[in-house]
Amino acid sequence: MKRLVVTGIGVISPVGNDIDSFWNNLTAGKNGVGMITRFDAADQKVKVAGEVKDFDPLQYIEKSQVRKMDLFTQYAMAAATQAMQDSGLKSGENIEAERLGVYVGSGCGGINTISDQCFKFFESGPRHVSPFLIPMMIGNIAGGNIAIRYDAEGPNLPVVTACATSTNAIGEAFRAVRYGYADAIIAGGAEAAVNPVGVAGFANCKALTTCEDPEQACTPFDKRRSGFVMGEGAGILILEEYEHAKARGAKIYAEIVGYGNTCDAHHITAPHPEAKGAIRAFQLALEEAGIENLENEVIYINAHGTSTPLNDKTETLAIKSALGEEIARKAYISSTKSMTGHMLGAAGAVEAIASVMTLQTGVIAPTIHYEQPDEDCDLNYVPNKAVQAPVTLALSDSLGFGGHNGVVAFIKVKE
């Protein structure tokens, strides 16, 4: 069975639009959540979001192409550009085009384009609908555009599993390379749903907090938690077969060793009360990783940690059940959503990047805004300040609407 490593990283997020600013701000506990500025939210129930700031698509995309891409695709292209430059991979030079794939998904796809064009349709009629509506809104188009730019003719699979999208994209890319279908895959997700329709939709299904204080709105694992805060952005990782990466002298961040993919089959938005699917996802990832003695590992978990009453309680249960209570209590757990908000389809990839950077640096980003412990959430959530630890195993889990559960496992590379 082939081994896989991470050889490139790219990120667009509410706390930074490149890996250095992202990681520095995350470990400093900087809050990326603020009042909504993208549109007038006066008549909305929800006033706060984790918006991407100072993003210039022209740094990454030709001016003539920008207007043909929804914002989620622009974010994906930017993160993919960073990751490919970081990796040094070049199709036709150090990798065959047919052996380079793209697994990049989105939870909501081109929701900005859909809402804008629906408004034009109802206001002015069908003749005013853009001919680019369909190729801008479809969820697979980010993956298609990335493949075109980088001449990636290998397997291309845009995953859509709501909040678990990019964790599943990374996991499925891991499997594809592991079983020999590609030598490297550009994997991750992108989201840009902070618009009037997106915010109203999530708010009206009671998923979002209505707290209007950006310093109190997103409080994962805290007793005061009252719903998640929407975020946006993109995360991309280059997953490459180990021998291929070593042969070309690539920089290696970490090795991906396990993946779990399950479904609760319980409810369209609520997690299973006994966390059955999440527990199995953790167990499957650990089983594939082949780690025999968890008690010998220094474990970090980048938790889904959405700041909703149900998720944080059941996720804590899942961690304790999957790892065993004694090991779970020794693990370092944090929710970086406390700083970025919930980036939906991009969340898993961005949080996988945080997990990889933890292995690289030995620094664990905190869960900020943690003040009031909850008896149902009684593990070590690295409250408010980053800590240092010699982490040997990093897990990142995502639990999405529809009951989708994904977990990926990373370790330091062993020769």
C-alpha positions as CSV (number, residue, x, y, z in Angstrom):
1,M,0.0,0.0,0.0
2,K,1.4,3.4,-1.0
3,R,2.2,6.1,1.6
4,L,0.9,9.7,1.2
5,V,2.4,13.0,2.4
6,V,1.4,16.6,2.4
7,T,3.8,18.6,0.2
8,G,1.9,21.9,-0.3
9,I,-0.6,24.1,1.5
10,G,-2.8,27.1,0.6
11,V,-5.4,28.9,2.6
12,I,-7.8,31.8,2.4
13,S,-9.5,32.5,5.7
14,P,-11.1,35.0,8.0
15,V,-7.8,35.1,10.0
16,G,-5.3,35.3,7.0
17,N,-5.0,34.8,3.3
18,D,-1.7,32.9,3.3
19,I,-0.3,30.1,5.4
20,D,2.0,32.4,7.5
21,S,-0.6,35.0,8.5
22,F,-3.2,32.2,9.0
23,W,-1.0,30.2,11.3
24,N,0.4,33.2,13.2
25,N,-3.0,34.6,13.9
26,L,-4.5,31.3,14.8
27,T,-1.8,30.5,17.3
28,A,-2.1,34.1,18.7
29,G,-5.8,33.5,19.3
30,K,-6.9,36.3,16.9
31,N,-10.6,36.5,16.4
32,G,-11.6,36.6,12.7
33,V,-15.4,37.0,13.5
34,G,-16.9,40.5,13.2
35,M,-20.0,42.4,12.2
36,I,-21.2,41.5,8.7
37,T,-19.9,44.1,6.2
38,R,-20.5,42.2,3.0
39,F,-24.1,43.4,2.8
40,D,-26.6,45.4,4.9
41,A,-27.7,42.9,7.7
42,A,-30.1,45.3,9.4
43,D,-33.1,43.2,8.7
44,Q,-31.3,39.8,9.4
45,K,-31.6,37.9,12.6
46,V,-27.9,37.3,12.5
47,K,-25.4,40.2,12.4
48,V,-21.9,38.5,12.7
49,A,-19.8,36.3,10.5
50,G,-16.2,35.3,9.8
51,E,-15.6,37.2,6.6
52,V,-12.5,37.0,4.5
53,K,-10.7,40.3,4.5
54,D,-8.6,42.2,1.9
55,F,-8.9,39.4,-0.7
56,D,-7.7,40.5,-4.1
57,P,-8.6,37.9,-6.8
58,L,-6.3,39.6,-9.3
59,Q,-3.4,38.3,-7.4
60,Y,-4.3,34.8,-8.6
61,I,-6.7,35.1,-11.5
62,E,-6.7,37.0,-14.8
63,K,-9.0,40.0,-14.8
64,S,-11.0,38.6,-17.8
65,Q,-11.7,35.4,-15.8
66,V,-12.7,36.9,-12.4
67,R,-16.1,38.0,-13.6
68,K,-16.8,34.5,-14.8
69,M,-16.1,32.9,-11.4
70,D,-18.3,32.9,-8.3
71,L,-16.5,34.0,-5.2
72,F,-16.1,30.4,-3.9
73,T,-14.2,29.5,-7.0
74,Q,-12.0,32.6,-6.7
75,Y,-11.2,31.5,-3.1
76,A,-10.4,27.9,-4.4
77,M,-8.2,29.2,-7.2
78,A,-6.3,31.4,-4.8
79,A,-5.7,28.6,-2.2
80,A,-4.8,26.1,-5.0
81,T,-2.3,28.6,-6.5
82,Q,-0.6,29.0,-3.1
83,A,-0.5,25.2,-2.5
84,M,0.9,24.4,-6.0
85,Q,3.6,27.0,-5.7
86,D,4.4,25.7,-2.2
87,S,4.7,22.1,-3.5
88,G,6.8,22.8,-6.6
89,L,4.7,20.3,-8.6
90,K,4.5,21.1,-12.3
91,S,2.4,19.0,-14.7
92,G,4.4,17.7,-17.6
93,E,7.7,18.4,-15.8
94,N,7.9,16.5,-12.4
95,I,4.5,14.8,-12.6
96,E,2.6,13.4,-15.6
97,A,-0.7,15.2,-16.3
98,E,-2.6,12.0,-16.2
99,R,-1.2,11.3,-12.7
100,L,-2.3,14.6,-11.2
101,G,-5.8,14.9,-9.8
102,V,-8.2,17.4,-8.2
103,Y,-10.6,16.7,-5.4
104,V,-12.0,20.1,-4.4
105,G,-15.6,20.4,-3.1
106,S,-18.0,23.0,-1.8
107,G,-21.0,22.7,0.5
108,C,-23.1,25.5,-1.1
109,G,-21.3,26.1,-4.4
110,G,-22.1,29.3,-6.3
111,I,-24.8,30.6,-3.9
112,N,-23.8,34.2,-4.6
113,T,-24.3,33.7,-8.3
114,I,-27.6,31.9,-7.8
115,S,-29.1,34.6,-5.6
116,D,-27.8,37.5,-7.9
117,Q,-29.2,35.9,-11.0
118,C,-32.5,34.9,-9.5
119,F,-32.9,38.6,-8.5
120,K,-32.2,39.6,-12.1
121,F,-34.6,37.0,-13.5
122,F,-37.5,38.1,-11.3
123,E,-36.7,41.8,-11.8
124,S,-36.0,41.9,-15.5
125,G,-36.9,38.6,-17.0
126,P,-35.1,35.6,-18.5
127,R,-33.1,37.5,-21.1
128,H,-31.1,39.3,-18.4
129,V,-29.8,36.1,-16.8
130,S,-26.1,35.7,-17.4
131,P,-24.9,33.0,-19.8
132,F,-22.3,32.2,-17.1
133,L,-25.0,31.4,-14.5
134,I,-24.6,27.6,-14.8
135,P,-20.8,27.3,-15.0
136,M,-20.5,29.8,-12.1
137,M,-23.0,28.1,-9.7
138,I,-22.3,24.4,-10.1
139,G,-20.3,22.9,-7.2
140,N,-17.8,21.1,-9.3
141,I,-16.6,24.1,-11.1
142,A,-13.8,25.1,-8.7
143,G,-12.3,21.6,-9.3
144,G,-12.7,22.0,-13.0
145,N,-11.0,25.4,-13.1
146,I,-8.1,24.2,-10.9
147,A,-7.6,21.2,-13.3
148,I,-7.6,23.5,-16.3
149,R,-5.0,25.8,-14.8
150,Y,-2.7,23.1,-13.7
151,D,-3.2,20.6,-16.5
152,A,-4.4,18.0,-14.0
153,E,-5.9,15.2,-16.2
154,G,-6.1,12.6,-13.5
155,P,-9.1,11.7,-11.3
156,N,-11.3,14.7,-10.5
157,L,-14.0,14.3,-7.8
158,P,-15.7,17.3,-6.3
159,V,-17.2,16.1,-3.0
160,V,-20.4,17.6,-1.5
161,T,-21.1,16.5,2.1
162,A,-22.1,19.8,3.7
163,C,-19.8,20.7,6.6
164,A,-17.8,17.5,6.0
165,T,-17.1,18.3,2.4
166,S,-13.4,19.0,2.4
167,T,-12.5,16.4,5.0
168,N,-14.2,13.8,2.8
169,A,-12.4,15.3,-0.3
170,I,-9.0,14.9,1.5
171,G,-9.9,11.4,2.6
172,E,-11.1,10.2,-0.8
173,A,-8.0,11.8,-2.4
174,F,-5.9,9.8,0.1
175,R,-7.5,6.6,-1.0
176,A,-7.2,7.4,-4.7
177,V,-3.4,7.9,-4.4
178,R,-3.0,5.1,-1.9
179,Y,-4.5,2.6,-4.4
180,G,-2.5,3.9,-7.3
181,Y,-5.0,6.0,-9.3
182,A,-2.8,9.1,-9.1
183,D,0.6,10.3,-7.9
184,A,-0.7,13.5,-6.4
185,I,-4.0,15.2,-5.8
186,I,-4.9,18.8,-5.2
187,A,-7.5,18.3,-2.4
188,G,-9.7,20.5,-0.2
189,G,-12.7,22.8,-0.3
190,A,-14.0,26.3,-0.7
191,E,-17.0,28.3,0.5
192,A,-18.5,31.8,0.0
193,A,-22.0,31.7,1.5
194,V,-21.9,34.9,3.6
195,N,-24.6,36.6,1.6
196,P,-28.2,37.6,2.4
197,V,-29.8,34.4,1.3
198,G,-27.2,32.1,2.8
199,V,-27.3,33.8,6.2
200,A,-31.1,34.0,6.2
201,G,-31.3,30.3,5.3
202,F,-29.0,29.1,8.1
203,A,-30.5,31.5,10.6
204,N,-34.1,30.4,9.9
205,C,-33.2,26.7,10.4
206,K,-31.9,27.8,13.9
207,A,-28.3,26.8,13.2
208,L,-26.7,30.2,13.8
209,T,-26.2,32.2,17.0
210,T,-28.1,35.5,17.2
211,C,-25.5,36.9,19.6
212,E,-24.4,40.3,18.2
213,D,-21.1,40.5,20.1
214,P,-18.2,39.2,17.9
215,E,-16.3,38.4,21.1
216,Q,-19.0,36.2,22.5
217,A,-20.8,34.8,19.5
218,C,-18.6,31.7,18.8
219,T,-18.0,29.8,22.1
220,P,-17.2,26.1,21.3
221,F,-17.6,23.7,24.2
222,D,-18.6,26.6,26.5
223,K,-21.8,26.4,28.4
224,R,-23.0,29.7,26.8
225,R,-22.8,28.3,23.2
226,S,-25.9,29.1,21.2
227,G,-25.2,28.3,17.6
228,F,-22.5,28.6,15.0
229,V,-21.1,31.6,13.2
230,M,-20.8,31.4,9.4
231,G,-17.3,31.7,7.9
232,E,-15.9,31.5,4.4
233,G,-12.7,30.9,2.5
234,A,-10.7,27.9,1.1
235,G,-8.2,25.3,2.1
236,I,-6.1,23.2,-0.2
237,L,-3.5,20.5,0.5
238,I,-1.3,18.8,-2.0
239,L,-1.4,15.0,-1.2
240,E,1.5,13.2,-2.9
241,E,2.7,9.7,-3.0
242,Y,5.7,9.5,-0.6
243,E,8.3,8.0,-3.0
244,H,7.3,10.4,-5.7
245,A,7.7,13.3,-3.3
246,K,11.0,12.0,-2.0
247,A,12.4,11.4,-5.5
248,R,11.9,15.1,-6.4
249,G,13.2,16.4,-3.1
250,A,9.9,17.9,-2.1
251,K,9.3,19.6,1.2
252,I,7.1,17.3,3.4
253,Y,4.8,18.7,6.1
254,A,3.2,15.5,7.4
255,E,2.0,12.0,6.4
256,I,-1.7,11.2,6.1
257,V,-2.3,7.7,7.5
258,G,-6.0,7.2,8.1
259,Y,-9.5,8.2,7.1
260,G,-13.0,7.4,8.4
261,N,-16.2,8.1,6.5
262,T,-19.6,7.3,8.0
263,C,-23.2,8.5,8.1
264,D,-25.5,8.8,11.1
265,A,-28.6,8.0,9.1
266,H,-30.5,9.8,11.8
267,H,-31.6,13.4,11.0
268,I,-31.0,16.0,8.3
269,T,-29.3,18.5,10.6
270,A,-29.0,17.1,14.2
271,P,-26.2,14.7,15.2
272,H,-27.0,11.2,16.4
273,P,-27.6,11.6,20.2
274,E,-25.2,8.7,20.9
275,A,-22.7,9.9,18.4
276,K,-22.7,6.5,16.7
277,G,-21.5,7.7,13.3
278,A,-18.9,10.0,14.6
279,I,-17.5,7.3,16.9
280,R,-17.1,4.9,14.0
281,A,-15.5,7.6,11.8
282,F,-12.8,8.1,14.5
283,Q,-12.4,4.4,14.9
284,L,-12.0,3.7,11.2
285,A,-9.4,6.5,10.8
286,L,-7.4,5.1,13.7
287,E,-7.7,1.5,12.5
288,E,-6.4,2.5,9.0
289,A,-3.6,4.5,10.6
290,G,-2.5,1.2,12.3
291,I,-1.6,2.9,15.6
292,E,-1.5,0.0,18.1
293,N,-0.9,1.9,21.4
294,L,-2.7,5.2,21.6
295,E,-1.4,5.7,25.1
296,N,2.1,6.1,23.6
297,E,0.9,9.0,21.4
298,V,0.7,12.7,22.1
299,I,-2.7,13.4,20.4
300,Y,-4.1,16.6,19.0
301,I,-7.7,16.8,17.7
302,N,-8.9,19.7,15.7
303,A,-12.5,19.3,16.6
304,H,-15.5,20.1,14.6
305,G,-16.5,22.3,17.6
306,T,-19.2,24.4,16.0
307,S,-20.5,26.1,19.2
308,T,-23.9,24.5,18.9
309,P,-25.5,22.9,21.9
310,L,-25.9,19.5,20.3
311,N,-22.6,19.2,18.3
312,D,-20.2,20.0,21.0
313,K,-21.9,17.6,23.5
314,T,-22.1,14.7,21.1
315,E,-18.6,15.3,19.7
316,T,-17.1,15.2,23.2
317,L,-19.0,11.8,23.7
318,A,-17.6,10.6,20.4
319,I,-14.0,11.4,21.3
320,K,-14.3,9.7,24.7
321,S,-15.9,6.6,23.2
322,A,-13.5,6.3,20.3
323,L,-10.2,6.9,22.2
324,G,-11.3,5.6,25.6
325,E,-11.9,8.1,28.4
326,E,-8.4,8.0,29.9
327,I,-6.7,8.7,26.6
328,A,-9.3,11.3,25.6
329,R,-8.6,13.2,28.8
330,K,-4.9,13.4,28.0
331,A,-5.5,14.6,24.4
332,Y,-5.3,18.2,23.3
333,I,-8.5,19.3,21.6
334,S,-9.3,22.7,20.1
335,S,-11.9,24.3,17.9
336,T,-10.3,26.8,15.5
337,K,-13.8,27.7,14.5
338,S,-13.7,29.9,17.6
339,M,-11.5,32.2,15.4
340,T,-12.6,31.5,11.8
341,G,-16.3,30.8,12.3
342,H,-17.7,27.7,10.5
343,M,-16.3,27.7,7.0
344,L,-18.8,25.0,5.9
345,G,-17.4,23.1,2.9
346,A,-13.9,24.7,3.4
347,A,-13.8,24.0,7.2
348,G,-12.3,20.5,7.0
349,A,-9.4,21.4,4.8
350,V,-8.6,24.5,6.7
351,E,-8.7,22.5,9.9
352,A,-6.6,19.7,8.4
353,I,-4.0,22.4,7.6
354,A,-4.1,23.6,11.2
355,S,-3.5,19.9,12.3
356,V,-0.6,19.5,9.9
357,M,0.9,22.8,11.1
358,T,0.6,21.6,14.7
359,L,2.7,18.5,13.9
360,Q,5.2,20.8,12.1
361,T,5.6,23.4,14.8
362,G,4.6,21.7,18.1
363,V,2.2,24.6,18.7
364,I,-1.5,23.9,19.4
365,A,-3.9,26.7,18.5
366,P,-6.4,27.5,21.3
367,T,-10.2,27.5,21.6
368,I,-10.8,31.2,22.3
369,H,-13.8,32.7,24.1
370,Y,-13.8,29.7,26.5
371,E,-15.1,30.9,29.9
372,Q,-17.8,28.7,31.4
373,P,-17.2,24.9,31.4
374,D,-20.0,22.6,30.6
375,E,-20.4,19.3,32.4
376,D,-21.2,17.6,29.1
377,C,-18.0,19.0,27.5
378,D,-15.3,18.0,30.0
379,L,-12.1,17.5,28.1
380,N,-9.0,19.6,27.5
381,Y,-10.1,22.2,24.9
382,V,-6.8,24.3,25.1
383,P,-8.7,27.3,26.4
384,N,-7.8,30.8,25.2
385,K,-4.1,30.5,24.8
386,A,-1.9,28.3,22.5
387,V,0.2,25.7,24.1
388,Q,3.3,23.7,23.0
389,A,3.4,20.0,22.9
390,P,5.3,17.3,21.0
391,V,2.3,16.1,19.1
392,T,2.8,12.8,17.3
393,L,-0.8,12.1,16.1
394,A,-3.2,14.8,14.8
395,L,-6.8,14.1,14.0
396,S,-9.3,16.4,12.3
397,D,-13.0,15.6,12.3
398,S,-15.9,17.1,10.5
399,L,-19.6,16.3,11.1
400,G,-22.0,17.6,8.5
401,F,-25.7,18.2,7.8
402,G,-27.2,15.0,6.4
403,G,-25.3,13.0,9.1
404,H,-22.0,13.0,7.2
405,N,-18.9,12.2,9.4
406,G,-15.3,12.4,8.3
407,V,-12.0,12.0,10.2
408,V,-8.5,12.2,8.8
409,A,-5.3,11.2,10.7
410,F,-1.9,12.7,10.3
411,I,1.5,11.9,11.8
412,K,5.1,13.1,11.4
413,V,6.9,11.5,8.5
414,K,9.0,8.5,9.5
415,E,11.7,7.4,7.1
